[in-house]
């Protein structure tokens, strides 16, 4: 099995469970390595710089763009940028691993449209925006204003699901995990 250049992308509206499913995939497939994204947003209380994200200033992020050091990037929310570093991909591939991305929908779409080979894209969604709203409230990491922004954005992001290889409705975590396992097993068998 060749891992060189392979990428698995999990994408979803915020609160759909993509991070939970990405962590599950990492826990059962030793061939995978998490691609740590760079972001200009502030860390949440449990997040660690260099493990969850590379937290950088707006000026640093702008330098990364200008120096062509990003594989992909997006302004996900007003003045909040996220991106994947070329150096992160090179690190993963030099370890003979498959890069696993947990990124926003527009960043994933940008990669999907460039149609690189050896990329598997998985869009995670809930069965409704009401279910998504409930999850965001229960997560208790965002203000009501932030939750409303995320729901509005999710409505737009759902328009993109048709562009990805697979769509998983994550209302039953056990079923979603089974789907992830099958899709990745199949992808890893490809030359």
Protein Blocks (a to p, Z undefined) as FASTA:
>chain_A
ZZehpacdddddehilpmmmmmmmmmmmmkbccdddddfbdcdfkbcehklpccddfklm
mmmmmnopafbdcdfbghiacdddfklmmmmmmnopacdddddfklmmmmmmnopghiac
dddddfbfklmmmmmmmnopacfklmmmmmmmmmmmmmmmmmpmbdcddfblklmmmmmm
mmmmmmmmpZZ
